[in-house]
Amino acid sequence: MEKTRITIVAITGIVLFFLANYLCRFLLGFSGLLASLIIAAAIAAYMGFSVARALERMPMDEEKSRLLWIYGGFLGALFAAFAAWLFLGEGFDAVVLATLFLHYLPYPALAHVFLSEGLMRRFLGSKHKP
């Protein structure tokens, strides 16, 4: 049952990635690395809070790993496909690759931070006592 909950949270994070990026970048016109950092932090906070509320306990290492692999792996594959599409048209450019990597990195990194033990304790509140 916990695997299903973790998978649902990861898939919801992926859906939020698409919706938040569409809203910020295309509808509001807010773009750049700052937009990626803000969106990544918001999604990571949602994921940490959702895991804490769904499990009502500290997540085990396997559960954290599953969430990060699904979420980070899908976004990594998406960014790799986008890089391949860019390089097919313009050829390889190290600056474009570095820029894409800098836009990708906050998503799994902040998700990892928000699943850390200290923040998970705050999300759980008084329910979890060490």
Backbone as CSV, one residue per row, in Angstrom:
resi,resn,N_x,N_y,N_z,CA_x,CA_y,CA_z,C_x,C_y,C_z
1,MET,0.816,-1.200,0.000,0.000,0.000,0.000,0.858,1.261,0.000
2,GLU,1.973,1.232,0.747,2.834,2.396,0.794,3.497,2.652,-0.554
3,LYS,3.795,1.572,-1.304,4.380,1.757,-2.632,3.441,2.538,-3.531
4,THR,2.174,2.238,-3.436,1.180,2.924,-4.249,1.105,4.394,-3.869
5,ARG,1.115,4.681,-2.588,1.046,6.071,-2.138,2.270,6.860,-2.591
6,ILE,3.440,6.257,-2.463,4.675,6.917,-2.884,4.646,7.162,-4.385
7,THR,4.187,6.182,-5.146,4.115,6.325,-6.601,3.138,7.435,-6.984
8,ILE,2.022,7.522,-6.305,1.035,8.565,-6.585,1.625,9.943,-6.302
9,VAL,2.350,10.082,-5.202,2.983,11.367,-4.882,4.007,11.730,-5.951
10,ALA,4.804,10.761,-6.411,5.812,11.024,-7.442,5.155,11.434,-8.760
11,ILE,4.109,10.743,-9.150,3.414,11.078,-10.397,2.728,12.435,-10.286
12,THR,2.186,12.737,-9.134,1.586,14.047,-8.924,2.643,15.149,-9.010
13,GLY,3.840,14.879,-8.508,4.939,15.835,-8.647,5.300,16.077,-10.099
14,ILE,5.269,15.034,-10.903,5.556,15.173,-12.339,4.469,16.008,-13.018
15,VAL,3.217,15.748,-12.682,2.112,16.524,-13.254,2.226,17.989,-12.825
16,LEU,2.569,18.217,-11.558,2.757,19.587,-11.089,3.911,20.279,-11.804
17,PHE,4.953,19.509,-12.163,6.064,20.066,-12.931,5.554,20.657,-14.242
18,PHE,4.742,19.896,-14.962,4.209,20.383,-16.233,3.279,21.577,-16.032
19,LEU,2.360,21.475,-15.094,1.394,22.552,-14.878,2.053,23.839,-14.389
20,ALA,2.960,23.725,-13.435,3.610,24.918,-12.884,4.513,25.586,-13.916
21,ASN,5.229,24.786,-14.699,6.075,25.377,-15.728,5.240,26.046,-16.806
22,TYR,4.148,25.439,-17.192,3.269,26.057,-18.183,2.706,27.371,-17.644
23,LEU,2.240,27.346,-16.411,1.660,28.538,-15.814,2.691,29.658,-15.699
24,CYS,3.841,29.348,-15.131,4.852,30.387,-14.909,5.480,30.882,-16.202
25,ARG,5.913,29.964,-17.035,6.717,30.354,-18.202,5.880,30.880,-19.363
26,PHE,4.728,30.298,-19.622,3.966,30.686,-20.795,2.825,31.650,-20.474
27,LEU,2.103,31.401,-19.412,0.975,32.274,-19.111,1.404,33.547,-18.383
28,LEU,2.338,33.416,-17.430,2.780,34.581,-16.673,4.020,35.247,-17.253
29,GLY,4.764,34.539,-18.089,5.969,35.098,-18.691,7.156,35.156,-17.757
30,PHE,7.118,34.446,-16.645,8.200,34.412,-15.665,9.094,33.223,-15.992
31,SER,10.330,33.490,-16.404,11.202,32.385,-16.809,12.589,32.570,-16.221
32,GLY,13.463,31.660,-16.557,14.836,31.713,-16.085,15.093,30.711,-14.984
33,LEU,16.313,30.751,-14.476,16.722,29.816,-13.433,15.962,30.063,-12.132
34,LEU,15.637,31.311,-11.849,14.876,31.615,-10.633,13.503,30.945,-10.667
35,ALA,12.882,30.931,-11.833,11.587,30.258,-11.970,11.736,28.765,-11.701
36,SER,12.806,28.168,-12.218,13.036,26.739,-11.966,13.237,26.474,-10.484
37,LEU,13.972,27.336,-9.800,14.205,27.151,-8.362,12.912,27.279,-7.558
38,ILE,12.098,28.260,-7.889,10.843,28.461,-7.161,9.882,27.299,-7.406
39,ILE,9.756,26.882,-8.650,8.861,25.763,-8.972,9.355,24.484,-8.319
40,ALA,10.663,24.243,-8.386,11.231,23.028,-7.782,11.021,23.014,-6.272
41,ALA,11.185,24.176,-5.619,10.978,24.243,-4.170,9.516,24.004,-3.808
42,ALA,8.606,24.559,-4.586,7.181,24.369,-4.302,6.767,22.911,-4.479
43,ILE,7.239,22.291,-5.550,6.901,20.887,-5.782,7.531,20.003,-4.712
44,ALA,8.774,20.286,-4.344,9.444,19.493,-3.315,8.736,19.624,-1.966
45,ALA,8.291,20.839,-1.639,7.546,21.032,-0.386,6.238,20.244,-0.416
46,TYR,5.559,20.283,-1.544,4.325,19.493,-1.684,4.612,18.008,-1.490
47,MET,5.678,17.517,-2.130,5.985,16.096,-2.054,6.357,15.672,-0.633
48,GLY,7.159,16.476,0.040,7.517,16.155,1.419,6.302,16.153,2.331
49,PHE,5.459,17.163,2.196,4.244,17.238,3.008,3.305,16.084,2.700
50,SER,3.159,15.744,1.422,2.253,14.659,1.032,2.733,13.305,1.535
51,VAL,4.025,13.064,1.470,4.562,11.800,1.980,4.335,11.708,3.487
52,ALA,4.579,12.809,4.206,4.377,12.803,5.652,2.919,12.544,6.010
53,ARG,2.009,13.163,5.294,0.583,12.993,5.593,0.048,11.637,5.127
54,ALA,0.564,11.138,4.019,0.073,9.851,3.514,0.546,8.694,4.381
55,LEU,1.809,8.744,4.812,2.359,7.632,5.587,2.130,7.800,7.084
56,GLU,2.002,9.035,7.545,1.865,9.360,8.968,3.019,8.818,9.793
57,ARG,4.179,8.749,9.182,5.412,8.310,9.843,6.581,8.747,8.970
58,MET,7.777,8.556,9.503,8.965,8.860,8.712,9.067,7.842,7.576
59,PRO,9.335,8.289,6.352,9.466,7.322,5.253,10.770,6.536,5.385
60,MET,10.701,5.273,5.020,11.904,4.444,5.032,12.787,4.835,3.850
61,ASP,14.036,4.404,3.904,14.975,4.734,2.831,14.497,4.222,1.475
62,GLU,13.882,3.048,1.458,13.380,2.487,0.203,12.270,3.357,-0.385
63,GLU,11.432,3.903,0.484,10.332,4.747,0.014,10.864,6.076,-0.536
64,LYS,11.836,6.658,0.154,12.452,7.886,-0.352,13.125,7.628,-1.690
65,SER,13.833,6.521,-1.762,14.544,6.178,-2.995,13.562,5.970,-4.142
66,ARG,12.478,5.289,-3.887,11.472,5.053,-4.928,10.911,6.368,-5.441
67,LEU,10.557,7.263,-4.526,10.005,8.550,-4.920,11.009,9.338,-5.746
68,LEU,12.250,9.397,-5.298,13.259,10.182,-6.010,13.609,9.580,-7.365
69,TRP,13.631,8.250,-7.462,13.935,7.627,-8.756,12.813,7.842,-9.760
70,ILE,11.578,7.731,-9.318,10.464,7.952,-10.248,10.436,9.406,-10.689
71,TYR,10.459,10.306,-9.727,10.369,11.739,-10.018,11.612,12.240,-10.762
72,GLY,12.772,12.028,-10.187,14.010,12.501,-10.806,14.338,11.787,-12.097
73,GLY,14.018,10.506,-12.160,14.286,9.747,-13.374,13.429,10.193,-14.539
74,PHE,12.140,10.416,-14.286,11.270,10.881,-15.366,11.688,12.256,-15.843
75,LEU,11.948,13.165,-14.900,12.368,14.505,-15.304,13.728,14.474,-15.988
76,GLY,14.621,13.601,-15.541,15.921,13.459,-16.200,15.780,12.967,-17.628
77,ALA,14.904,12.000,-17.829,14.660,11.505,-19.187,14.024,12.594,-20.047
78,LEU,13.145,13.375,-19.466,12.516,14.470,-20.193,13.544,15.527,-20.605
79,PHE,14.408,15.908,-19.678,15.445,16.893,-20.000,16.454,16.331,-20.995
80,ALA,16.775,15.041,-20.907,17.689,14.425,-21.879,17.078,14.409,-23.275
81,ALA,15.787,14.121,-23.355,15.113,14.142,-24.658,15.073,15.556,-25.219
82,PHE,14.848,16.533,-24.367,14.845,17.918,-24.819,16.230,18.342,-25.296
83,ALA,17.272,17.912,-24.585,18.648,18.212,-25.013,18.946,17.564,-26.356
84,ALA,18.523,16.328,-26.534,18.742,15.655,-27.820,18.019,16.386,-28.939
85,TRP,16.805,16.846,-28.680,16.047,17.589,-29.691,16.763,18.899,-30.047
86,LEU,17.289,19.582,-29.018,18.025,20.823,-29.284,19.303,20.559,-30.075
87,PHE,20.019,19.493,-29.724,21.294,19.213,-30.380,21.110,18.700,-31.797
88,LEU,19.961,18.096,-32.096,19.702,17.658,-33.463,19.571,18.850,-34.412
89,GLY,18.992,19.920,-33.924,18.785,21.090,-34.756,19.993,22.002,-34.847
90,GLU,20.700,22.182,-33.748,21.771,23.165,-33.692,23.155,22.571,-33.531
91,GLY,23.259,21.319,-33.270,24.550,20.713,-32.967,24.851,20.829,-31.482
92,PHE,25.879,20.140,-31.045,26.234,20.095,-29.625,26.784,21.437,-29.168
93,ASP,26.277,21.910,-28.063,26.754,23.149,-27.471,26.852,22.931,-25.965
94,ALA,28.041,23.102,-25.424,28.271,22.849,-24.001,27.507,23.830,-23.110
95,VAL,27.331,25.043,-23.574,26.600,26.039,-22.783,25.126,25.649,-22.661
96,VAL,24.544,25.172,-23.739,23.146,24.723,-23.696,23.005,23.527,-22.761
97,LEU,23.945,22.603,-22.830,23.916,21.437,-21.949,24.029,21.853,-20.487
98,ALA,24.937,22.773,-20.188,25.097,23.248,-18.805,23.837,23.977,-18.327
99,THR,23.228,24.755,-19.196,22.001,25.469,-18.835,20.864,24.495,-18.545
100,LEU,20.713,23.491,-19.392,19.675,22.483,-19.152,19.926,21.742,-17.850
101,PHE,21.181,21.420,-17.576,21.514,20.722,-16.335,21.198,21.597,-15.122
102,LEU,21.492,22.891,-15.214,21.190,23.797,-14.099,19.689,23.967,-13.886
103,HIS,18.909,23.831,-14.941,17.452,23.899,-14.789,16.887,22.579,-14.267
104,TYR,17.541,21.454,-14.556,17.065,20.152,-14.089,17.442,19.886,-12.634
105,LEU,18.664,20.223,-12.259,19.220,19.830,-10.969,18.389,20.229,-9.750
106,PRO,17.779,21.409,-9.701,17.010,21.751,-8.490,15.830,20.819,-8.200
107,TYR,15.254,20.218,-9.209,14.067,19.391,-8.983,14.367,18.167,-8.111
108,PRO,15.299,17.283,-8.499,15.571,16.151,-7.607,16.342,16.556,-6.348
109,ALA,17.178,17.592,-6.442,17.957,18.004,-5.272,17.061,18.548,-4.169
110,LEU,16.137,19.416,-4.520,15.230,19.958,-3.502,14.237,18.917,-3.011
111,ALA,13.847,17.998,-3.872,12.991,16.894,-3.405,13.729,16.062,-2.359
112,HIS,15.008,15.830,-2.587,15.822,15.098,-1.608,15.907,15.870,-0.291
113,VAL,16.078,17.175,-0.367,16.165,18.002,0.846,14.849,17.968,1.615
114,PHE,13.729,18.089,0.914,12.434,18.112,1.594,12.016,16.742,2.114
115,LEU,12.699,15.697,1.690,12.441,14.365,2.258,13.424,14.021,3.363
116,SER,14.271,14.984,3.736,15.246,14.736,4.788,14.545,14.578,6.133
117,GLU,15.260,14.012,7.063,14.672,13.688,8.355,14.207,14.931,9.113
118,GLY,14.989,16.000,9.057,14.625,17.218,9.781,13.342,17.844,9.275
119,LEU,13.205,17.961,7.973,11.986,18.552,7.426,10.792,17.614,7.548
120,MET,11.038,16.329,7.445,9.926,15.384,7.605,9.372,15.445,9.025
121,ARG,10.231,15.654,10.013,9.739,15.800,11.387,8.838,17.015,11.520
122,ARG,9.206,18.098,10.836,8.358,19.301,10.884,7.018,19.060,10.204
123,PHE,7.028,18.331,9.099,5.770,18.029,8.413,4.884,17.118,9.258
124,LEU,5.505,16.198,9.968,4.730,15.274,10.804,4.205,15.934,12.053
125,GLY,4.890,16.936,12.545,4.453,17.641,13.751,4.609,16.779,14.979
126,SER,3.597,16.790,15.829,3.676,16.077,17.110,3.343,14.583,16.979
127,LYS,2.984,14.140,15.774,2.634,12.716,15.599,3.842,11.808,15.741
128,HIS,5.007,12.338,15.367,6.215,11.506,15.370,7.104,11.912,16.524
129,LYS,7.360,10.979,17.414,8.281,11.221,18.516,9.417,10.235,18.386
130,PRO,10.680,10.734,18.418,11.817,9.833,18.246,12.001,8.847,19.362
